[in-house]
Amino acid sequence: MVGVNQQAIANYIFRNQQVGGNTEIVSNSASLEYPLLRLQKSKHWSAVAITLLQDKAAEIFKTEEASVSYAMHIRVKKFATLSLGVRVLLQTRMVDTNGFFTSSQYVPNRGFNPNISNNENVESFKSTLATYSTGLFWQETDKKGRRIKYAGFSIYDFNRPTNSFLGDNGRLSSTYVFLSGMQVASINDFNIFGETLFTYTIANPTWNTGFRIQKEINIHPLYQSDRIELITLYTKSRTAIVGVQVHTEKFAFGLSYDFPLQNVNVGNRGAFEIGIEWHKSVKSKDQRQQIKNTKKRREYTIAKQSSMRENKNETIVKRDTIPQDEKEKLWIMNAQSRDSLIEVERNVITNAQAGVLKQEINVVEKVVLHFSFDFNSSKLDDKTKKYLKELAITLGKNKMLRLRIEGHTDNIGTDEYNFRLSQKRADEVKNYLVQRGIELSRISSEGMGKLKPIADNDTENTRAQNRRVELIVYTDSD
């Protein structure tokens, strides 16, 4: 499963497990994952991971592990991936008899004194082994990359290394693990997943099964949303597990607690676990170059807009016959009033005579259209089409007029995505006017992304104001 989500990941997990004899096992684990290969769509990519682990029981027993994992992922269809992984693990185990208390250390009426010798002749044992594991994992996701079906099979320790402190012929048995899960229900913003994990060893086959209930927040139509998950599991050993996880764009945080349903499990009288994770999508060389090109275009657009603001005169039509309040209406027209101002715009253009306009780019009117765009939408509504039909008539009657179209978005999503969406919205308006008979040479369109909001992006209402297209009607210098 290393790199199966196409992300660089760093995580840390701490676990404290209470066992019989008032002893606790403390575990610390840290890992790093990184995708190594990101080619074009439908081609192979791979990832590598390094994991460090330490288990410690009082001052008696300690296990330390370091492993390297590698996985190759094959896209079998658009949203399904088959992965093959291998792992090499080096493990060191130590038992220190100095951690045991014996009767020789007992002081009447005071208890055990660890500073007194326990009279054990052998003070410590140590063994080191190398083990190899492999596995297959299949998953299917939705268009946002959210896992909806998955299944896996792994063989751990298939080389069966020697497993003895005394160097005899005792060998570690192989372990077989089966995993499967899928989304079983989706109600509004809640998704419910069922999962089963079966572990087979000769000594102790076991399984656990349960549900993961997910609540999506800050929902985005294209990317995985932030979410909160509640996890409930039941195991064969009559142990229950409950946990909660919080996932954001770059971080994840989780807590869980294992507890026996009947007080017969001396190996686990309760375990607390906490984990934190940082993750980030990794881009291929082509993707990084595309982002760099987009950034350059955006910087060029900003510089170009700044130059235009410095050079052009924004008080354009100068007609003594037009009242001052009508001139102000010509500057910005929003969606609610645009239908009533069409006639004013017509009168201005009809009454303007050649030579009256300044000998430079002269803005006749700037119109702000709020198309009620939804997320990832560039569809024109009926009211907008009605206005554009009227505008096409006006442009058709006045060949000296030109039109500049700017598309804008809110701040949700990446810069490159918003840049493409805003360009698509501007092009949608341009194409509609071209279909109504306006020459393509008279119209220019440009996407501004989220660079020029006209309102803050704190609420859905203000974000809707920023999802807009601005039309600038002007005449070139003669």
C-alpha positions in Angstrom: 0.0 0.0 0.0 3.1 2.3 0.0 2.3 5.3 -2.1 -1.0 4.0 -3.2 -2.6 7.5 -2.7 0.1 9.2 -4.9 1.3 11.3 -2.0 4.5 12.0 0.0 3.6 11.0 3.6 5.3 11.4 7.0 3.6 10.0 10.1 4.2 9.1 13.7 2.3 6.7 15.9 2.5 6.2 19.7 0.8 3.2 21.5 0.6 2.2 25.1 -0.8 -1.2 25.9 -1.6 -2.5 29.3 -0.9 -6.3 29.8 -1.0 -8.7 32.7 1.2 -8.2 35.8 0.7 -4.4 35.8 3.1 -4.2 32.8 2.8 -1.9 29.8 4.1 -2.2 26.3 5.1 1.2 24.8 5.4 1.4 21.0 6.8 4.2 18.8 6.6 4.1 15.0 7.7 6.6 12.4 7.6 6.3 8.6 8.3 8.2 5.4 6.7 7.5 2.0 7.6 9.0 -1.3 6.4 8.3 -4.9 9.4 7.7 -7.1 7.8 7.6 -10.5 5.0 9.7 -11.9 4.6 9.3 -15.6 1.6 10.1 -17.9 -1.8 8.7 -17.3 -2.4 5.0 -17.3 1.3 4.2 -17.0 3.2 2.6 -14.1 4.4 4.6 -11.1 6.0 3.4 -7.8 6.9 4.5 -4.3 9.4 3.7 -1.5 9.0 3.9 2.3 11.2 3.7 5.3 9.8 2.7 8.7 11.3 2.7 12.2 9.6 0.9 15.1 10.4 0.3 18.8 8.4 -1.8 21.2 9.4 -1.7 24.9 8.0 -3.6 27.9 9.2 -2.1 31.1 13.0 -2.5 31.3 12.8 -6.2 30.4 12.0 -6.6 26.7 12.7 -4.4 23.7 12.3 -4.8 20.0 13.7 -2.4 17.4 13.0 -2.6 13.7 14.0 -0.8 10.5 12.4 -1.6 7.2 12.4 -0.5 3.5 9.3 -1.1 1.4 8.9 -0.7 -2.4 5.6 -0.8 -4.3 4.7 -0.7 -8.0 1.2 0.5 -9.0 -0.5 -0.4 -12.3 -3.5 1.5 -13.4 -5.9 -1.3 -14.6 -8.7 1.1 -15.5 -9.5 4.8 -15.0 -10.1 4.7 -11.3 -8.7 1.3 -10.3 -5.1 0.4 -9.3 -3.3 -2.9 -8.7 -0.2 -2.7 -6.5 2.6 -5.1 -5.8 4.8 -4.5 -2.8 7.9 -6.0 -1.1 9.5 -5.2 2.2 12.9 -6.0 3.8 13.0 -5.7 7.6 15.9 -5.9 10.0 14.8 -6.6 13.6 16.8 -6.7 16.9 15.2 -8.2 20.1 16.7 -7.8 23.5 15.8 -9.3 26.9 17.5 -7.8 30.0 17.1 -9.9 33.1 18.1 -6.9 35.2 14.6 -5.6 34.6 13.1 -8.6 36.6 12.4 -8.3 40.3 13.2 -11.3 42.5 12.7 -12.1 46.1 16.3 -11.1 46.9 15.3 -7.5 46.1 12.3 -7.5 48.5 12.7 -5.3 51.6 10.0 -6.0 54.3 7.5 -3.3 54.8 9.0 -1.3 51.9 8.6 -3.4 48.7 11.1 -4.2 46.0 14.4 -2.2 45.7 15.8 -2.3 42.1 19.2 -1.1 43.3 19.7 -4.5 45.0 21.0 -7.4 42.8 18.4 -9.9 41.6 21.1 -12.6 41.7 20.5 -13.6 38.1 23.6 -15.0 36.4 22.6 -14.3 32.8 22.0 -10.6 32.4 20.8 -10.2 28.8 19.9 -11.9 25.6 20.0 -10.5 22.1 19.0 -11.7 18.6 18.9 -10.2 15.2 17.1 -11.3 12.1 16.2 -10.2 8.6 12.8 -11.0 7.2 11.0 -10.5 3.9 7.4 -9.8 3.0 5.3 -9.2 -0.1 1.7 -8.5 -1.0 -0.9 -7.4 -3.5 -3.4 -4.6 -3.1 -6.3 -3.5 -5.3 -8.3 -0.4 -4.9 -11.0 1.5 -6.8 -11.6 5.2 -6.2 -14.1 7.8 -7.2 -13.2 10.8 -9.5 -11.9 12.7 -6.4 -9.5 9.9 -5.5 -11.6 8.7 -2.5 -11.2 4.9 -2.0 -14.6 3.1 -2.3 -13.5 -0.5 -2.7 -10.3 -2.3 -1.8 -8.8 -5.8 -1.2 -5.4 -7.0 -0.3 -3.3 -10.2 0.5 0.1 -10.2 2.1 2.7 -12.9 3.2 4.9 -11.8 6.1 8.2 -13.4 6.9 8.0 -15.8 4.0 11.8 -16.6 4.3 11.1 -18.0 7.9 14.3 -16.7 9.6 15.8 -18.3 12.7 13.9 -17.0 15.7 15.9 -17.9 18.9 18.0 -16.1 21.4 20.2 -19.3 21.8 20.9 -19.8 18.1 19.1 -23.2 17.8 16.9 -24.2 14.8 13.7 -22.4 15.9 12.2 -20.5 13.0 9.7 -17.8 12.6 6.4 -18.9 11.0 5.0 -17.1 8.0 1.9 -14.9 8.5 -0.9 -14.5 6.0 -3.1 -11.4 6.0 -6.3 -10.8 4.1 -7.9 -7.3 3.9 -11.1 -6.2 2.2 -13.5 -3.2 2.5 -16.0 -1.1 0.6 -18.4 1.7 0.9 -21.7 0.2 1.9 -23.9 3.4 2.2 -23.8 7.1 1.4 -26.3 9.4 3.0 -26.0 13.2 2.4 -22.5 14.0 3.6 -22.1 10.7 5.5 -20.3 7.7 4.0 -20.2 4.3 5.7 -17.5 1.7 5.0 -17.3 -2.0 6.1 -13.9 -3.6 6.6 -12.6 -7.0 7.6 -9.0 -8.0 8.4 -8.1 -11.7 8.8 -4.6 -12.8 10.0 -3.6 -16.4 9.8 -0.7 -18.0 11.8 -0.3 -21.6 12.8 -0.5 -20.7 16.5 -3.3 -18.1 16.5 -5.6 -17.3 13.6 -7.5 -14.1 14.3 -9.8 -11.5 12.6 -11.4 -8.2 13.2 -14.3 -6.6 11.4 -16.2 -3.4 11.8 -17.3 -0.1 10.3 -15.9 3.3 9.5 -18.4 6.2 9.4 -17.2 9.3 7.6 -18.6 12.8 7.7 -17.4 15.1 4.9 -16.9 18.8 5.6 -15.8 21.8 3.4 -17.0 19.7 0.5 -15.2 20.3 -2.9 -16.5 18.7 -6.1 -13.1 17.9 -7.6 -10.8 17.2 -4.6 -11.1 15.0 -1.5 -12.9 16.9 1.1 -11.9 17.4 4.7 -13.5 14.7 6.8 -14.0 13.2 10.3 -14.1 9.5 10.7 -15.4 7.3 13.5 -14.0 3.7 13.6 -15.5 0.8 15.4 -14.0 -2.8 15.2 -14.6 -6.1 17.0 -11.9 -8.8 17.2 -12.0 -12.5 17.7 -10.2 -12.1 21.1 -13.3 -10.3 22.4 -11.6 -7.0 22.1 -13.3 -3.8 20.8 -11.6 -0.9 19.2 -13.0 2.6 18.8 -11.2 5.5 17.2 -11.7 8.9 15.6 -9.7 10.5 12.8 -9.6 14.0 11.3 -8.3 14.5 7.8 -7.5 17.9 6.2 -5.8 18.9 3.0 -2.3 18.3 4.4 -2.7 16.8 7.9 -4.4 13.9 9.6 -4.8 13.2 13.3 -6.2 10.1 15.0 -7.0 8.6 18.4 -8.0 5.0 19.2 -8.6 2.8 22.3 -8.7 -1.0 22.5 -10.5 -2.6 25.4 -11.5 -6.1 26.4 -15.2 -6.9 26.3 -14.5 -9.6 28.9 -11.7 -9.4 31.4 -10.0 -12.6 30.1 -7.4 -11.1 27.7 -4.2 -10.8 29.7 -2.3 -9.7 26.6 -4.4 -6.6 26.2 -6.1 -5.0 29.2 -6.5 -1.7 27.3 -4.4 0.1 24.7 -4.3 3.8 23.8 -3.0 4.9 20.4 -2.4 8.4 18.9 -1.1 9.3 15.4 -0.4 12.3 13.3 0.4 12.5 9.6 1.5 15.1 7.0 0.9 14.4 3.4 1.4 16.3 0.1 0.6 15.4 -3.5 3.8 14.8 -5.6 3.9 16.3 -9.2 5.6 14.8 -12.2 8.1 16.8 -14.2 5.5 17.6 -16.8 3.0 18.7 -14.1 5.6 20.9 -12.5 6.4 22.6 -15.8 2.7 23.2 -16.4 2.4 24.9 -13.1 5.4 27.0 -13.8 4.0 28.0 -17.1 0.7 28.9 -15.5 2.5 31.0 -12.9 4.3 32.9 -15.7 1.1 33.5 -17.6 -0.5 34.8 -14.4 2.4 37.1 -13.6 2.2 38.4 -17.2 -1.6 38.9 -16.8 -1.1 40.9 -13.6 1.6 43.1 -15.2 -0.5 43.6 -18.3 -3.6 44.6 -16.2 -1.4 47.0 -14.2 -0.1 48.6 -17.4 -3.7 49.0 -18.8 -4.9 50.7 -15.6 -2.0 53.2 -15.8 -2.5 54.0 -19.4 -6.2 54.1 -20.0 -8.8 56.7 -19.1 -11.6 55.1 -17.2 -14.1 58.1 -17.7 -14.8 57.3 -21.3 -18.0 58.6 -22.9 -18.2 62.4 -22.6 -21.6 63.5 -23.8 -23.2 66.6 -22.3 -26.6 65.1 -23.1 -26.0 62.2 -20.7 -26.9 62.9 -17.0 -24.2 62.3 -14.4 -26.2 59.5 -12.7 -26.4 57.7 -16.1 -22.7 58.0 -16.5 -22.2 56.3 -13.2 -24.5 53.5 -14.2 -22.3 52.8 -17.2 -19.3 51.8 -15.1 -20.5 48.7 -13.3 -23.7 46.8 -13.9 -24.5 43.8 -11.8 -26.7 40.8 -12.6 -29.8 42.2 -10.9 -29.9 45.4 -12.9 -28.3 44.5 -16.2 -31.6 44.0 -18.1 -32.8 47.5 -17.2 -29.5 49.1 -18.3 -29.3 47.6 -21.7 -31.4 50.5 -23.1 -29.1 53.0 -21.5 -26.1 51.3 -23.1 -27.8 51.4 -26.4 -28.6 55.1 -26.2 -25.0 55.9 -25.3 -23.6 54.0 -28.3 -26.3 55.3 -30.7 -25.7 59.0 -29.7 -21.9 58.7 -29.8 -20.6 60.1 -33.1 -17.3 59.3 -34.7 -14.5 61.5 -33.4 -16.2 62.2 -30.1 -14.4 59.3 -28.3 -10.8 59.8 -27.3 -8.0 58.8 -29.6 -7.0 55.7 -27.5 -8.6 52.6 -26.1 -11.8 54.0 -24.7 -14.0 52.0 -22.4 -17.7 52.4 -23.4 -19.0 50.2 -20.6 -17.9 47.6 -18.1 -20.4 45.0 -17.1 -20.1 42.5 -14.3 -22.1 39.4 -14.9 -22.9 37.1 -12.0 -24.0 34.0 -13.7 -24.8 32.0 -10.6 -21.9 29.7 -11.4 -21.8 26.6 -9.4 -18.5 24.9 -8.5 -16.6 23.8 -11.7 -19.4 25.3 -13.8 -19.3 27.5 -16.9 -22.8 27.0 -18.1 -24.7 30.1 -19.1 -28.1 30.6 -17.6 -31.2 31.9 -19.5 -30.9 35.4 -18.2 -27.3 35.7 -19.3 -28.1 34.3 -22.7 -30.8 37.0 -23.1 -28.4 39.7 -22.2 -25.7 38.4 -24.5 -28.2 38.3 -27.4 -28.9 42.0 -26.8 -25.2 42.7 -26.6 -24.6 40.9 -29.9 -27.2 43.1 -31.6 -25.5 46.2 -30.3 -22.1 45.0 -31.4 -23.4 44.1 -34.7 -24.8 47.6 -35.3 -21.6 49.3 -34.1 -18.5 47.8 -35.9 -16.2 50.2 -34.1 -16.8 48.5 -30.8 -14.5 45.7 -29.4 -15.1 43.4 -26.4 -12.7 42.2 -23.7 -14.0 39.3 -21.5 -12.4 38.4 -18.2 -13.3 35.3 -16.2 -13.0 35.1 -12.4 -13.4 32.4 -9.7 -13.6 32.2 -5.9 -10.7 31.0 -3.9 -11.6 27.3 -3.5 -9.2 25.0 -5.4 -5.6 25.3 -6.6 -4.3 28.3 -8.6 -3.9 26.3 -11.8 -7.4 24.8 -11.6 -9.0 28.2 -11.0 -7.0 29.7 -13.9 -8.3 27.0 -16.2 -11.9 27.4 -15.0 -11.9 31.2 -15.3 -10.6 30.9 -18.9 -13.3 28.4 -19.7 -16.0 30.8 -18.4 -14.6 33.7 -20.4 -14.4 31.4 -23.5 -18.0 30.3 -23.0 -19.2 33.9 -23.3 -16.9 34.5 -26.3 -18.1 31.5 -28.2 -21.7 32.3 -27.6 -21.2 35.8 -29.1 -19.3 34.4 -32.0 -22.2 32.0 -32.7 -24.5 35.1 -32.8 -22.4 36.5 -35.6 -19.8 38.7 -33.9 -16.3 38.5 -35.6 -13.8 36.6 -33.5 -11.2 39.3 -34.2 -13.3 41.8 -32.2 -13.4 39.7 -29.0 -10.6 38.7 -26.6 -11.0 36.5 -23.5 -8.7 35.9 -20.5 -9.0 33.9 -17.3 -7.9 35.7 -14.2 -8.4 32.8 -11.7 -8.9 34.0 -8.2 -6.5 36.9 -8.4 -9.1 39.7 -8.5 -11.9 39.1 -6.0 -14.6 41.8 -5.6 -15.7 40.4 -2.2 -14.1 38.4 0.5 -14.3 34.6 0.3 -15.6 33.9 3.8 -19.1 32.8 2.9 -20.9 31.1 0.1 -22.7 34.3 -0.8 -19.4 36.3 -1.1 -17.8 33.5 -3.0 -20.7 33.5 -5.5 -20.0 37.2 -6.1 -16.5 36.3 -7.1 -17.6 33.6 -9.6 -18.2 36.1 -12.4 -17.4 37.3 -15.9 -16.6 40.9 -16.6 -17.3 42.4 -20.1 -15.4 45.5 -21.1 -16.8 47.2 -24.2 -14.3 49.6 -25.8 -13.3 51.2 -29.0 -9.7 51.2 -30.5 -7.9 54.4 -31.3 -8.5 55.6 -34.8 
